[in-house]
């Protein structure tokens, strides 16, 4: 349906986002709907761009990266440069996530170790208290 058009409310509902989010993407130059007076009219291509923007967001891409990649698309040309750029961004994102997860795992292991040590000190202190003769007479 290449001639299909959408209202901002339809797109917001379809993608479960707010109209404010869509207007934000417009302000950033990611979407450029036609206008009839104050009414925004989105094309099928705008809908696809919005879908790609949201997918990029889920992948952790910046809006700038998403815009660059989307702007590289040309239906009548070889889109290898676009795909190569996307692959590189995905690989970069994966590397960063792995580093973050490794650090989080180390932080969790450190926390568990500290909890174990604190518990052990408390148990030892409690044992010491219980071994001492009572001072009540």
N, CA, C and O atoms as a printed pandas DataFrame, in Angstrom:
     atom_number atom_name residue_name chain_id  residue_number  x_coord  y_coord  z_coord
0              1         N          UNK        A               1    0.828   -1.189    0.000
1              2        CA          UNK        A               1    0.000    0.000    0.000
2              3         C          UNK        A               1    0.876    1.256    0.000
3              4         O          UNK        A               1    0.907    1.982    0.994
4              5         N          UNK        A               2    1.574    1.517   -1.082
5              6        CA          UNK        A               2    2.474    2.656   -1.105
6              7         C          UNK        A               2    1.781    4.007   -0.986
7              8         O          UNK        A               2    2.401    4.967   -0.532
8              9         N          UNK        A               3    0.515    4.112   -1.380
9             10        CA          UNK        A               3   -0.188    5.395   -1.312
10            11         C          UNK        A               3   -0.915    5.601    0.007
11            12         O          UNK        A               3   -1.550    6.638    0.201
12            13         N          UNK        A               4   -0.838    4.662    0.893
13            14        CA          UNK        A               4   -1.520    4.752    2.182
14            15         C          UNK        A               4   -0.925    5.877    3.004
15            16         O          UNK        A               4    0.290    6.076    3.001
16            17         N          UNK        A               5   -1.763    6.610    3.702
17            18        CA          UNK        A               5   -1.271    7.657    4.598
18            19         C          UNK        A               5   -1.776    7.377    6.006
19            20         O          UNK        A               5   -2.736    6.633    6.208
20            21         N          UNK        A               6   -1.103    7.994    6.974
21            22        CA          UNK        A               6   -1.388    7.743    8.379
22            23         C          UNK        A               6   -1.435    9.063    9.136
23            24         O          UNK        A               6   -0.734   10.017    8.800
24            25         N          UNK        A               7   -2.263    9.096   10.147
25            26        CA          UNK        A               7   -2.276   10.253   11.043
26            27         C          UNK        A               7   -1.263    9.985   12.149
27            28         O          UNK        A               7   -0.812    8.855   12.335
28            29         N          UNK        A               8   -0.917   11.029   12.873
29            30        CA          UNK        A               8    0.026   10.875   13.981
30            31         C          UNK        A               8   -0.558    9.950   15.052
31            32         O          UNK        A               8    0.169    9.185   15.685
32            33         N          UNK        A               9   -1.872   10.029   15.248
33            34        CA          UNK        A               9   -2.531    9.171   16.237
34            35         C          UNK        A               9   -2.473    7.711   15.817
35            36         O          UNK        A               9   -2.254    6.832   16.651
36            37         N          UNK        A              10   -2.670    7.445   14.520
37            38        CA          UNK        A              10   -2.594    6.060   14.039
38            39         C          UNK        A              10   -1.202    5.475   14.264
39            40         O          UNK        A              10   -1.065    4.344   14.731
40            41         N          UNK        A              11   -0.174    6.250   13.929
41            42        CA          UNK        A              11    1.184    5.749   14.116
42            43         C          UNK        A              11    1.502    5.533   15.589
43            44         O          UNK        A              11    2.118    4.535   15.965
44            45         N          UNK        A              12    1.078    6.472   16.407
45            46        CA          UNK        A              12    1.324    6.339   17.843
46            47         C          UNK        A              12    0.660    5.068   18.377
47            48         O          UNK        A              12    1.255    4.339   19.171
48            49         N          UNK        A              13   -0.548    4.812   17.948
49            50        CA          UNK        A              13   -1.268    3.614   18.381
50            51         C          UNK        A              13   -0.603    2.354   17.837
51            52         O          UNK        A              13   -0.405    1.385   18.570
52            53         N          UNK        A              14   -0.257    2.370   16.547
53            54        CA          UNK        A              14    0.360    1.194   15.919
54            55         C          UNK        A              14    1.655    0.788   16.614
55            56         O          UNK        A              14    1.936   -0.401   16.766
56            57         N          UNK        A              15    2.443    1.774   17.037
57            58        CA          UNK        A              15    3.754    1.473   17.611
58            59         C          UNK        A              15    3.795    1.613   19.131
59            60         O          UNK        A              15    4.851    1.470   19.748
60            61         N          UNK        A              16    2.649    1.889   19.718
61            62        CA          UNK        A              16    2.540    2.017   21.171
62            63         C          UNK        A              16    3.530    3.043   21.724
63            64         O          UNK        A              16    4.260    2.787   22.681
64            65         N          UNK        A              17    3.526    4.202   21.090
65            66        CA          UNK        A              17    4.339    5.329   21.537
66            67         C          UNK        A              17    3.433    6.553   21.605
67            68         O          UNK        A              17    2.278    6.503   21.182
68            69         N          UNK        A              18    3.958    7.645   22.137
69            70        CA          UNK        A              18    3.144    8.854   22.241
70            71         C          UNK        A              18    3.299    9.711   20.983
71            72         O          UNK        A              18    4.278    9.593   20.245
72            73         N          UNK        A              19    2.313   10.569   20.764
73            74        CA          UNK        A              19    2.412   11.507   19.645
74            75         C          UNK        A              19    3.573   12.463   19.888
75            76         O          UNK        A              19    4.202   12.941   18.944
76            77         N          UNK        A              20    3.849   12.735   21.145
77            78        CA          UNK        A              20    4.976   13.602   21.491
78            79         C          UNK        A              20    6.291   12.989   21.018
79            80         O          UNK        A              20    7.179   13.703   20.552
80            81         N          UNK        A              21    6.416   11.679   21.137
81            82        CA          UNK        A              21    7.618   10.985   20.671
82            83         C          UNK        A              21    7.776   11.173   19.164
83            84         O          UNK        A              21    8.873   11.447   18.677
84            85         N          UNK        A              22    6.696   11.027   18.446
85            86        CA          UNK        A              22    6.749   11.190   16.988
86            87         C          UNK        A              22    7.141   12.623   16.628
87            88         O          UNK        A              22    7.960   12.841   15.735
88            89         N          UNK        A              23    6.557   13.589   17.321
89            90        CA          UNK        A              23    6.917   14.987   17.059
90            91         C          UNK        A              23    8.392   15.244   17.378
91            92         O          UNK        A              23    9.053   16.027   16.694
92            93         N          UNK        A              24    8.904   14.580   18.421
93            94        CA          UNK        A              24   10.325   14.696   18.764
94            95         C          UNK        A              24   11.183   14.198   17.602
95            96         O          UNK        A              24   12.170   14.841   17.244
96            97         N          UNK        A              25   10.816   13.060   17.011
97            98        CA          UNK        A              25   11.569   12.532   15.872
98            99         C          UNK        A              25   11.500   13.483   14.685
99           100         O          UNK        A              25   12.457   13.597   13.920
100          101         N          UNK        A              26   10.383   14.157   14.533
101          102        CA          UNK        A              26   10.271   15.181   13.481
102          103         C          UNK        A              26   11.250   16.317   13.754
103          104         O          UNK        A              26   11.968   16.754   12.855
104          105         N          UNK        A              27   11.277   16.795   14.999
105          106        CA          UNK        A              27   12.169   17.903   15.363
106          107         C          UNK        A              27   13.630   17.545   15.085
107          108         O          UNK        A              27   14.430   18.411   14.733
108          109         N          UNK        A              28   13.968   16.277   15.245
109          110        CA          UNK        A              28   15.334   15.811   15.012
110          111         C          UNK        A              28   15.608   15.542   13.535
111          112         O          UNK        A              28   16.722   15.164   13.170
112          113         N          UNK        A              29   14.599   15.736   12.683
113          114        CA          UNK        A              29   14.785   15.555   11.243
114          115         C          UNK        A              29   14.699   14.118   10.778
115          116         O          UNK        A              29   15.077   13.809    9.648
116          117         N          UNK        A              30   14.206   13.233   11.632
117          118        CA          UNK        A              30   14.082   11.824   11.259
118          119         C          UNK        A              30   12.814   11.554   10.454
119          120         O          UNK        A              30   12.790   10.646    9.623
120          121         N          UNK        A              31   11.782   12.318   10.687
121          122        CA          UNK        A              31   10.511   12.176    9.966
122          123         C          UNK        A              31   10.131   13.530    9.383
123          124         O          UNK        A              31   10.354   14.572    9.999
124          125         N          UNK        A              32    9.554   13.498    8.189
125          126        CA          UNK        A              32    9.135   14.735    7.529
126          127         C          UNK        A              32    7.762   14.545    6.891
127          128         O          UNK        A              32    7.663   14.376    5.676
128          129         N          UNK        A              33    6.714   14.570    7.692
129          130        CA          UNK        A              33    5.378   14.352    7.129
130          131         C          UNK        A              33    4.926   15.548    6.293
131          132         O          UNK        A              33    5.406   16.670    6.454
132          133         N          UNK        A              34    3.996   15.265    5.407
133          134        CA          UNK        A              34    3.344   16.357    4.683
134          135         C          UNK        A              34    2.351   16.995    5.638
135          136         O          UNK        A              34    2.006   16.421    6.671
136          137         N          UNK        A              35    1.895   18.190    5.281
137          138        CA          UNK        A              35    0.936   18.880    6.141
138          139         C          UNK        A              35   -0.231   19.389    5.321
139          140         O          UNK        A              35   -0.090   19.855    4.190
140          141         N          UNK        A              36   -1.386   19.275    5.946
141          142        CA          UNK        A              36   -2.601   19.917    5.444
142          143         C          UNK        A              36   -3.046   20.823    6.564
143          144         O          UNK        A              36   -3.723   20.387    7.495
144          145         N          UNK        A              37   -2.664   22.097    6.476
145          146        CA          UNK        A              37   -2.926   22.995    7.592
146          147         C          UNK        A              37   -2.073   22.562    8.767
147          148         O          UNK        A              37   -0.850   22.479    8.657
148          149         N          UNK        A              38   -2.715   22.288    9.892
149          150        CA          UNK        A              38   -2.000   21.831   11.091
150          151         C          UNK        A              38   -1.899   20.309   11.159
151          152         O          UNK        A              38   -1.210   19.775   12.028
152          153         N          UNK        A              39   -2.568   19.617   10.265
153          154        CA          UNK        A              39   -2.616   18.154   10.301
154          155         C          UNK        A              39   -1.391   17.548    9.628
155          156         O          UNK        A              39   -1.032   17.914    8.509
156          157         N          UNK        A              40   -0.767   16.624   10.326
157          158        CA          UNK        A              40    0.372   15.902    9.778
158          159         C          UNK        A              40   -0.147   14.686    9.026
159          160         O          UNK        A              40   -1.036   13.977    9.497
160          161         N          UNK        A              41    0.422   14.460    7.855
161          162        CA          UNK        A              41    0.045   13.297    7.050
162          163         C          UNK        A              41    1.318   12.505    6.779
163          164         O          UNK        A              41    2.234   12.975    6.105
164          165         N          UNK        A              42    1.351   11.294    7.321
165          166        CA          UNK        A              42    2.527   10.435    7.202
166          167         C          UNK        A              42    2.322    9.435    6.088
167          168         O          UNK        A              42    1.242    8.862    5.937
168          169         N          UNK        A              43    3.377    9.229    5.304
169          170        CA          UNK        A              43    3.338    8.272    4.197
170          171         C          UNK        A              43    3.734    6.887    4.698
171          172         O          UNK        A              43    4.144    6.714    5.846
172          173         N          UNK        A              44    3.600    5.907    3.809
173          174        CA          UNK        A              44    4.048    4.550    4.133
174          175         C          UNK        A              44    5.559    4.551    4.401
175          176         O          UNK        A              44    6.046    3.808    5.253
176          177         N          UNK        A              45    6.293    5.393    3.663
177          178        CA          UNK        A              45    7.744    5.497    3.879
178          179         C          UNK        A              45    8.047    6.068    5.268
179          180         O          UNK        A              45    8.987    5.627    5.929
180          181         N          UNK        A              46    7.250    7.050    5.712
181          182        CA          UNK        A              46    7.421    7.598    7.062
182          183         C          UNK        A              46    7.179    6.513    8.105
183          184         O          UNK        A              46    7.880    6.447    9.115
184          185         N          UNK        A              47    6.190    5.669    7.858
185          186        CA          UNK        A              47    5.881    4.583    8.792
186          187         C          UNK        A              47    7.058    3.618    8.894
187          188         O          UNK        A              47    7.422    3.183    9.987
188          189         N          UNK        A              48    7.652    3.285    7.739
189          190        CA          UNK        A              48    8.812    2.391    7.729
190          191         C          UNK        A              48    9.978    3.043    8.470
191          192         O          UNK        A              48   10.666    2.382    9.247
192          193         N          UNK        A              49   10.203    4.341    8.231
193          194        CA          UNK        A              49   11.279    5.048    8.939
194          195         C          UNK        A              49   11.058    4.998   10.444
195          196         O          UNK        A              49   11.996    4.762   11.205
196          197         N          UNK        A              50    9.821    5.219   10.871
197          198        CA          UNK        A              50    9.515    5.176   12.304
198          199         C          UNK        A              50    9.804    3.788   12.866
199          200         O          UNK        A              50   10.355    3.653   13.958
200          201         N          UNK        A              51    9.437    2.785   12.127
201          202        CA          UNK        A              51    9.702    1.406   12.555
202          203         C          UNK        A              51   11.212    1.177   12.699
203          204         O          UNK        A              51   11.658    0.546   13.657
204          205         N          UNK        A              52   11.991    1.690   11.748
205          206        CA          UNK        A              52   13.444    1.537   11.799
206          207         C          UNK        A              52   14.063    2.347   12.935
207          208         O          UNK        A              52   15.016    1.899   13.572
208          209         N          UNK        A              53   13.523    3.535   13.189
209          210        CA          UNK        A              53   14.005    4.354   14.304
210          211         C          UNK        A              53   13.806    3.609   15.620
211          212         O          UNK        A              53   14.706    3.551   16.458
212          213         N          UNK        A              54   12.616    3.041   15.788
213          214        CA          UNK        A              54   12.312    2.322   17.027
214          215         C          UNK        A              54   13.144    1.045   17.154
215          216         O          UNK        A              54   13.546    0.668   18.255
216          217         N          UNK        A              55   13.401    0.385   16.028
217          218        CA          UNK        A              55   14.253   -0.804   16.056
218          219         C          UNK        A              55   15.679   -0.396   16.449
219          220         O          UNK        A              55   16.317   -1.064   17.263
220          221         N          UNK        A              56   16.171    0.695   15.872
221          222        CA          UNK        A              56   17.500    1.187   16.229
222          223         C          UNK        A              56   17.587    1.522   17.704
223          224         O          UNK        A              56   18.594    1.248   18.358
224          225         N          UNK        A              57   16.524    2.117   18.222
225          226        CA          UNK        A              57   16.491    2.457   19.649
226          227         C          UNK        A              57   16.585    1.187   20.495
227          228         O          UNK        A              57   17.327    1.148   21.477
228          229         N          UNK        A              58   15.836    0.150   20.116
229          230        CA          UNK        A              58   15.898   -1.121   20.861
230          231         C          UNK        A              58   17.293   -1.740   20.802
231          232         O          UNK        A              58   17.731   -2.398   21.746
232          233         N          UNK        A              59   17.988   -1.519   19.674
233          234        CA          UNK        A              59   19.345   -2.043   19.533
234          235         C          UNK        A              59   20.368   -1.192   20.275
235          236         O          UNK        A              59   21.529   -1.578   20.411
236          237         N          UNK        A              60   19.926   -0.027   20.754
237          238        CA          UNK        A              60   20.825    0.848   21.491
238          239         C          UNK        A              60   21.549    1.846   20.615
239          240         O          UNK        A              60   22.523    2.458   21.054
240          241         N          UNK        A              61   21.094    2.025   19.377
241          242        CA          UNK        A              61   21.716    3.005   18.498
242          243         C          UNK        A              61   21.253    4.406   18.889
243          244         O          UNK        A              61   20.132    4.593   19.362
244          245         N          UNK        A              62   22.115    5.368   18.687
245          246        CA          UNK        A              62   21.718    6.755   18.919
246          247         C          UNK        A              62   20.786    7.186   17.785
247          248         O          UNK        A              62   20.760    6.569   16.721
248          249         N          UNK        A              63   20.029    8.245   18.029
249          250        CA          UNK        A              63   19.156    8.760   16.971
250          251         C          UNK        A              63   19.983    9.230   15.781
251          252         O          UNK        A              63   19.568    9.085   14.631
252          253         N          UNK        A              64   21.146    9.791   16.061
253          254        CA          UNK        A              64   22.039   10.249   14.985
254          255         C          UNK        A              64   22.472    9.068   14.121
255          256         O          UNK        A              64   22.462    9.153   12.893
256          257         N          UNK        A              65   22.851    7.966   14.772
257          258        CA          UNK        A              65   23.252    6.764   14.019
258          259         C          UNK        A              65   22.084    6.236   13.196
259          260         O          UNK        A              65   22.250    5.891   12.026
260          261         N          UNK        A              66   20.910    6.174   13.803
261          262        CA          UNK        A              66   19.727    5.696   13.075
262          263         C          UNK        A              66   19.448    6.584   11.871
263          264         O          UNK        A              66   19.177    6.090   10.777
264          265         N          UNK        A              67   19.516    7.899   12.077
265          266        CA          UNK        A              67   19.262    8.836   10.986
266          267         C          UNK        A              67   20.263    8.630    9.859
267          268         O          UNK        A              67   19.883    8.564    8.690
268          269         N          UNK        A              68   21.548    8.527   10.208
269          270        CA          UNK        A              68   22.586    8.317    9.185
270          271         C          UNK        A              68   22.323    7.056    8.375
271          272         O          UNK        A              68   22.423    7.062    7.149
272          273         N          UNK        A              69   21.990    5.988    9.066
273          274        CA          UNK        A              69   21.763    4.708    8.389
274          275         C          UNK        A              69   20.507    4.772    7.519
275          276         O          UNK        A              69   20.515    4.308    6.379
276          277         N          UNK        A              70   19.445    5.337    8.048
277          278        CA          UNK        A              70   18.198    5.455    7.276
278          279         C          UNK        A              70   18.412    6.341    6.045
279          280         O          UNK        A              70   17.921    6.032    4.959
280          281         N          UNK        A              71   19.142    7.437    6.221
281          282        CA          UNK        A              71   19.390    8.371    5.107
282          283         C          UNK        A              71   20.254    7.749    4.011
283          284         O          UNK        A              71   20.243    8.226    2.877
284          285         N          UNK        A              72   20.996    6.702    4.331
285          286        CA          UNK        A              72   21.834    6.039    3.333
286          287         C          UNK        A              72   21.025    5.159    2.378
287          288         O          UNK        A              72   21.533    4.742    1.337
288          289         N          UNK        A              73   19.777    4.879    2.727
289          290        CA          UNK        A              73   18.966    3.968    1.919
290          291         C          UNK        A              73   18.531    4.637    0.622
291          292         O          UNK        A              73   17.987    5.742    0.627
292          293         N          UNK        A              74   18.776    3.956   -0.475
293          294        CA          UNK        A              74   18.319    4.399   -1.795
294          295         C          UNK        A              74   17.795    3.172   -2.539
295          296         O          UNK        A              74   18.574    2.297   -2.917
296          297         N          UNK        A              75   16.487    3.105   -2.748
297          298        CA          UNK        A              75   15.896    1.890   -3.320
298          299         C          UNK        A              75   16.447    1.478   -4.675
299          300         O          UNK        A              75   16.404    0.299   -5.025
300          301         N          UNK        A              76   16.960    2.424   -5.439
301          302        CA          UNK        A              76   17.427    2.102   -6.791
302          303         C          UNK        A              76   18.933    1.868   -6.869
303          304         O          UNK        A              76   19.476    1.722   -7.965
304          305         N          UNK        A              77   19.618    1.830   -5.723
305          306        CA          UNK        A              77   21.071    1.685   -5.721
306          307         C          UNK        A              77   21.496    0.520   -4.845
307          308         O          UNK        A              77   20.696   -0.072   -4.120
308          309         N          UNK        A              78   22.770    0.216   -4.935
309          310        CA          UNK        A              78   23.370   -0.806   -4.078
310          311         C          UNK        A              78   23.439   -0.244   -2.657
311          312         O          UNK        A              78   24.060    0.794   -2.427
312          313         N          UNK        A              79   22.819   -0.910   -1.735
313          314        CA          UNK        A              79   22.779   -0.432   -0.350
314          315         C          UNK        A              79   23.824   -1.110    0.536
315          316         O          UNK        A              79   23.676   -1.163    1.757
316          317         N          UNK        A              80   24.868   -1.619   -0.086
317          318        CA          UNK        A              80   25.936   -2.258    0.687
318          319         C          UNK        A              80   26.545   -1.323    1.729
319          320         O          UNK        A              80   26.763   -1.747    2.864
320          321         N          UNK        A              81   26.830   -0.058    1.381
321          322        CA          UNK        A              81   27.405    0.827    2.402
322          323         C          UNK        A              81   26.495    0.976    3.625
323          324         O          UNK        A              81   26.976    1.035    4.756
324          325         N          UNK        A              82   25.197    1.035    3.395
325          326        CA          UNK        A              82   24.241    1.149    4.500
326          327         C          UNK        A              82   24.298   -0.102    5.375
327          328         O          UNK        A              82   24.340   -0.011    6.602
328          329         N          UNK        A              83   24.300   -1.256    4.737
329          330        CA          UNK        A              83   24.328   -2.514    5.488
330          331         C          UNK        A              83   25.643   -2.682    6.242
331          332         O          UNK        A              83   25.652   -3.164    7.374
332          333         N          UNK        A              84   26.753   -2.288    5.620
333          334        CA          UNK        A              84   28.056   -2.383    6.282
334          335         C          UNK        A              84   28.080   -1.476    7.506
335          336         O          UNK        A              84   28.571   -1.873    8.563
336          337         N          UNK        A              85   27.555   -0.267    7.371
337          338        CA          UNK        A              85   27.526    0.656    8.504
338          339         C          UNK        A              85   26.666    0.092    9.637
339          340         O          UNK        A              85   27.045    0.178   10.805
340          341         N          UNK        A              86   25.513   -0.483    9.297
341          342        CA          UNK        A              86   24.640   -1.076   10.312
342          343         C          UNK        A              86   25.321   -2.253   10.999
343          344         O          UNK        A              86   25.258   -2.382   12.222
344          345         N          UNK        A              87   25.963   -3.103   10.225
345          346        CA          UNK        A              87   26.694   -4.244   10.797
346          347         C          UNK        A              87   27.759   -3.748   11.773
347          348         O          UNK        A              87   27.900   -4.292   12.868
348          349         N          UNK        A              88   28.506   -2.720   11.379
349          350        CA          UNK        A              88   29.557   -2.184   12.255
350          351         C          UNK        A              88   28.968   -1.596   13.532
351          352         O          UNK        A              88   29.541   -1.771   14.608
352          353         N          UNK        A              89   27.840   -0.905   13.436
353          354        CA          UNK        A              89   27.185   -0.341   14.624
354          355         C          UNK        A              89   26.694   -1.460   15.546
355          356         O          UNK        A              89   26.818   -1.367   16.767
356          357         N          UNK        A              90   26.140   -2.511   14.954
357          358        CA          UNK        A              90   25.672   -3.654   15.747
358          359         C          UNK        A              90   26.850   -4.314   16.470
359          360         O          UNK        A              90   26.747   -4.651   17.649
360          361         N          UNK        A              91   27.950   -4.494   15.773
361          362        CA          UNK        A              91   29.133   -5.113   16.388
362          363         C          UNK        A              91   29.686   -4.239   17.508
363          364         O          UNK        A              91   30.067   -4.739   18.567
364          365         N          UNK        A              92   29.726   -2.934   17.266
365          366        CA          UNK        A              92   30.199   -2.005   18.286
366          367         C          UNK        A              92   29.295   -2.051   19.517
367          368         O          UNK        A              92   29.774   -2.073   20.651
368          369         N          UNK        A              93   28.002   -2.065   19.283
369          370        CA          UNK        A              93   27.034   -2.112   20.385
370          371         C          UNK        A              93   27.177   -3.409   21.173
371          372         O          UNK        A              93   27.151   -3.399   22.404
372          373         N          UNK        A              94   27.327   -4.516   20.467
373          374        CA          UNK        A              94   27.494   -5.819   21.118
374          375         C          UNK        A              94   28.746   -5.821   21.994
375          376         O          UNK        A              94   28.718   -6.315   23.121
376          377         N          UNK        A              95   29.849   -5.265   21.471
377          378        CA          UNK        A              95   31.097   -5.203   22.236
378          379         C          UNK        A              95   30.907   -4.388   23.513
379          380         O          UNK        A              95   31.361   -4.792   24.584
380          381         N          UNK        A              96   30.236   -3.241   23.401
381          382        CA          UNK        A              96   29.995   -2.399   24.577
382          383         C          UNK        A              96   29.112   -3.103   25.606
383          384         O          UNK        A              96   29.362   -3.025   26.809
384          385         N          UNK        A              97   28.086   -3.786   25.122
385          386        CA          UNK        A              97   27.182   -4.505   26.034
386          387         C          UNK        A              97   27.945   -5.607   26.760
387          388         O          UNK        A              97   27.772   -5.795   27.964
388          389         N          UNK        A              98   28.788   -6.334   26.031
389          390        CA          UNK        A              98   29.575   -7.394   26.668
390          391         C          UNK        A              98   30.484   -6.824   27.751
391          392         O          UNK        A              98   30.614   -7.407   28.828
392          393         N          UNK        A              99   31.116   -5.677   27.464
393          394        CA          UNK        A              99   31.977   -5.043   28.472
394          395         C          UNK        A              99   31.165   -4.631   29.694
395          396         O          UNK        A              99   31.589   -4.842   30.830
396          397         N          UNK        A             100   30.000   -4.045   29.453
397          398        CA          UNK        A             100   29.138   -3.628   30.567
398          399         C          UNK        A             100   28.692   -4.819   31.389
399          400         O          UNK        A             100   28.696   -4.763   32.619
400          401         N          UNK        A             101   28.310   -5.890   30.726
401          402        CA          UNK        A             101   27.860   -7.085   31.441
402          403         C          UNK        A             101   28.993   -7.732   32.236
403          404         O          UNK        A             101   28.782   -8.209   33.351
404          405         N          UNK        A             102   30.197   -7.746   31.657
405          406        CA          UNK        A             102   31.347   -8.289   32.396
406          407         C          UNK        A             102   31.587   -7.476   33.676
407          408         O          UNK        A             102   31.838   -8.036   34.743
408          409         N          UNK        A             103   31.503   -6.146   33.547
409          410        CA          UNK        A             103   31.713   -5.282   34.706
410          411         C          UNK        A             103   30.601   -5.494   35.732
411          412         O          UNK        A             103   30.867   -5.559   36.932
412          413         N          UNK        A             104   29.356   -5.602   35.265
413          414        CA          UNK        A             104   28.237   -5.839   36.185
414          415         C          UNK        A             104   28.393   -7.177   36.893
415          416         O          UNK        A             104   28.111   -7.285   38.086
416          417         N          UNK        A             105   28.840   -8.197   36.167
417          418        CA          UNK        A             105   29.059   -9.507   36.776
418          419         C          UNK        A             105   30.152   -9.421   37.841
419          420         O          UNK        A             105   30.018   -9.999   38.919
420          421         N          UNK        A             106   31.233   -8.700   37.537
421          422        CA          UNK        A             106   32.298   -8.526   38.517
422          423         C          UNK        A             106   31.774   -7.793   39.750
423          424         O          UNK        A             106   32.083   -8.170   40.881
424          425         N          UNK        A             107   30.971   -6.731   39.524
425          426        CA          UNK        A             107   30.393   -5.977   40.644
426          427         C          UNK        A             107   29.481   -6.866   41.489
427          428         O          UNK        A             107   29.505   -6.778   42.717
428          429         N          UNK        A             108   28.690   -7.706   40.859
429          430        CA          UNK        A             108   27.798   -8.617   41.597
430          431         C          UNK        A             108   28.602   -9.646   42.391
431          432         O          UNK        A             108   28.281   -9.938   43.543
432          433         N          UNK        A             109   29.649  -10.192   41.769
433          434        CA          UNK        A             109   30.491  -11.159   42.487
434          435         C          UNK        A             109   31.180  -10.505   43.680
435          436         O          UNK        A             109   31.297  -11.113   44.744
436          437         N          UNK        A             110   31.638   -9.256   43.500
437          438        CA          UNK        A             110   32.249   -8.524   44.614
438          439         C          UNK        A             110   31.231   -8.311   45.738
439          440         O          UNK        A             110   31.559   -8.463   46.915
440          441         N          UNK        A             111   30.007   -7.962   45.375
441          442        CA          UNK        A             111   28.963   -7.731   46.374
442          443         C          UNK        A             111   28.636   -9.016   47.134
443          444         O          UNK        A             111   28.469   -8.997   48.354
444          445         N          UNK        A             112   28.546  -10.118   46.417
445          446        CA          UNK        A             112   28.270  -11.407   47.063
446          447         C          UNK        A             112   29.402  -11.757   48.027
447          448         O          UNK        A             112   29.162  -12.229   49.138
448          449         N          UNK        A             113   30.625  -11.521   47.590
449          450        CA          UNK        A             113   31.775  -11.797   48.447
450          451         C          UNK        A             113   31.732  -10.933   49.711
451          452         O          UNK        A             113   31.980  -11.426   50.811
452          453         N          UNK        A             114   31.417   -9.651   49.551
453          454        CA          UNK        A             114   31.317   -8.752   50.707
454          455         C          UNK        A             114   30.192   -9.192   51.643
455          456         O          UNK        A             114   30.350   -9.135   52.863
456          457         N          UNK        A             115   29.070   -9.625   51.093
457          458        CA          UNK        A             115   27.960  -10.119   51.922
458          459         C          UNK        A             115   28.380  -11.372   52.684
459          460         O          UNK        A             115   28.084  -11.519   53.870
460          461         N          UNK        A             116   29.077  -12.277   51.985
461          462        CA          UNK        A             116   29.562  -13.499   52.642
462          463         C          UNK        A             116   30.500  -13.167   53.797
463          464         O          UNK        A             116   30.389  -13.741   54.880
464          465         N          UNK        A             117   31.431  -12.229   53.560
465          466        CA          UNK        A             117   32.383  -11.838   54.604
466          467         C          UNK        A             117   31.678  -11.163   55.776
467          468         O          UNK        A             117   31.999  -11.434   56.934
468          469         N          UNK        A             118   30.724  -10.291   55.482
469          470        CA          UNK        A             118   29.991   -9.606   56.556
470          471         C          UNK        A             118   29.195  -10.604   57.379
471          472         O          UNK        A             118   29.155  -10.520   58.606
472          473         N          UNK        A             119   28.557  -11.558   56.690
473          474        CA          UNK        A             119   27.792  -12.588   57.407
474          475         C          UNK        A             119   28.728  -13.416   58.282
475          476         O          UNK        A             119   28.405  -13.709   59.433
476          477         N          UNK        A             120   29.873  -13.790   57.747
477          478        CA          UNK        A             120   30.832  -14.603   58.501
478          479         C          UNK        A             120   31.310  -13.847   59.758
479          480         O          UNK        A             120   31.417  -14.437   60.833
480          481         N          UNK        A             121   31.595  -12.550   59.616
481          482        CA          UNK        A             121   32.014  -11.761   60.787
482          483         C          UNK        A             121   30.899  -11.692   61.826
483          484         O          UNK        A             121   31.158  -11.781   63.027
484          485         N          UNK        A             122   29.674  -11.536   61.369
485          486        CA          UNK        A             122   28.534  -11.470   62.306
486          487         C          UNK        A             122   28.346  -12.800   63.033
487          488         O          UNK        A             122   28.107  -12.824   64.240
488          489         N          UNK        A             123   28.453  -13.888   62.308
489          490        CA          UNK        A             123   28.309  -15.211   62.920
490          491         C          UNK        A             123   29.418  -15.434   63.953
491          492         O          UNK        A             123   29.157  -15.943   65.043
492          493         N          UNK        A             124   30.649  -15.057   63.612
493          494        CA          UNK        A             124   31.762  -15.196   64.557
494          495         C          UNK        A             124   31.537  -14.338   65.805
495          496         O          UNK        A             124   31.782  -14.783   66.926
496          497         N          UNK        A             125   31.072  -13.112   65.599
497          498        CA          UNK        A             125   30.805  -12.223   66.739
498          499         C          UNK        A             125   29.706  -12.803   67.618
499          500         O          UNK        A             125   29.805  -12.754   68.845
500          501         N          UNK        A             126   28.669  -13.345   67.012
501          502        CA          UNK        A             126   27.574  -13.949   67.770
502          503         C          UNK        A             126   28.075  -15.166   68.546
503          504         O          UNK        A             126   27.699  -15.369   69.700
504          505         N          UNK        A             127   28.917  -15.969   67.912
505          506        CA          UNK        A             127   29.496  -17.133   68.600
506          507         C          UNK        A             127   30.321  -16.693   69.814
507          508         O          UNK        A             127   30.240  -17.292   70.886
508          509         N          UNK        A             128   31.116  -15.631   69.621
509          510        CA          UNK        A             128   31.937  -15.115   70.734
510          511         C          UNK        A             128   31.048  -14.663   71.887
511          512         O          UNK        A             128   31.340  -14.949   73.048
512          513         N          UNK        A             129   29.973  -13.963   71.571
513          514        CA          UNK        A             129   29.046  -13.482   72.606
514          515         C          UNK        A             129   28.429  -14.657   73.346
515          516         O          UNK        A             129   28.322  -14.632   74.572
516          517         N          UNK        A             130   28.028  -15.674   72.618
517          518        CA          UNK        A             130   27.353  -16.823   73.242
518          519         C          UNK        A             130   28.317  -17.690   74.060
519          520         O          UNK        A             130   27.880  -18.405   74.963
520          521         N          UNK        A             131   29.603  -17.639   73.763
521          522        CA          UNK        A             131   30.591  -18.445   74.490
522          523         C          UNK        A             131   30.976  -17.780   75.816
523          524         O          UNK        A             131   31.408  -18.465   76.744
524          525         N          UNK        A             132   30.827  -16.478   75.915
525          526        CA          UNK        A             132   31.194  -15.754   77.133
526          527         C          UNK        A             132   30.179  -16.055   78.225
527          528         O          UNK        A             132   28.988  -16.198   77.951
528          529         N          UNK        A             133   30.663  -16.154   79.489
529          530        CA          UNK        A             133   29.725  -16.379   80.588
530          531         C          UNK        A             133   28.803  -15.182   80.747
531          532         O          UNK        A             133   29.194  -14.042   80.494
532          533         N          UNK        A             134   27.619  -15.444   81.152
533          534        CA          UNK        A             134   26.611  -14.415   81.340
534          535         C          UNK        A             134   26.994  -13.532   82.524
535          536         O          UNK        A             134   27.490  -14.049   83.526
536          537         N          UNK        A             135   26.783  -12.226   82.445
537          538        CA          UNK        A             135   27.129  -11.299   83.510
538          539         C          UNK        A             135   25.940  -11.020   84.439
539          540         O          UNK        A             135   26.029  -10.191   85.344
540          541         N          UNK        A             136   24.863  -11.703   84.208
541          542        CA          UNK        A             136   23.706  -11.497   85.106
542          543         C          UNK        A             136   23.855  -12.390   86.326
543          544         O          UNK        A             136   24.241  -13.551   86.193
544          545         N          UNK        A             137   23.564  -11.884   87.484
545          546        CA          UNK        A             137   23.697  -12.685   88.700
546          547         C          UNK        A             137   22.407  -12.816   89.442
547          548         O          UNK        A             137   22.360  -13.463   90.489
